[in-house]
């Protein structure tokens, strides 16, 4: 053994210590709620832990990140995402037009948040490598990562984390000529924060262009983005917010349908 903190006490991103208790959902989102929604009970469900709990604020915390990462590059991701994300979380001023630049900012934030959310729901979902890779690259999501977004109208402030592992059949169209049923080992996590839903898929094998993934009504892919087929769109996608049943089916899907 060499010196330094034990693996459990090392930052999941940079491998250094010491760790501090950090919010899985950043503090600015809790503040956003105190300001715009009030301090009523916040319901949070975590399907992997089969837990539902209610708190006067959104403060799911865990020790997994060091102060240096948290106050450095991670806070830059938060600051960039905040103006785009805040109206989507609150469901205010809808529909909101999301430019390609906005989608890129959201995808970067969603990927980072999916990684940290996995640590409180299914620690082994992604394994250590995507954390280290994100720290090295400090850039929007790597290859073999697809991110979708949707609106969710539950009528009350709540958040949820739903990880899913296993084989997922994705009907992809890698060429104009052939439709391919593409089945691969995948990691899928779906996170909702009040109105805003995102889903991150990481898959093994060949990298597939974003446009090859089939469209699902009410759900829009924000990563990877391919010019010129992808462009700005109005959020929520198709002007339709998912209900509870649709969110559940989306989170546990094993193929392109919900
Ligand atoms: Zn760190």
Boltz pocket constraint, residues with backbone or C-beta under 6 A from the ligand:
constraints:
  - pocket:
      binder: B
      contacts: [[A, 11], [A, 12], [A, 13], [A, 14], [A, 15], [A, 16], [A, 65], [A, 66], [A, 67], [A, 68], [A, 69], [A, 70]]
      max_distance: 6.0
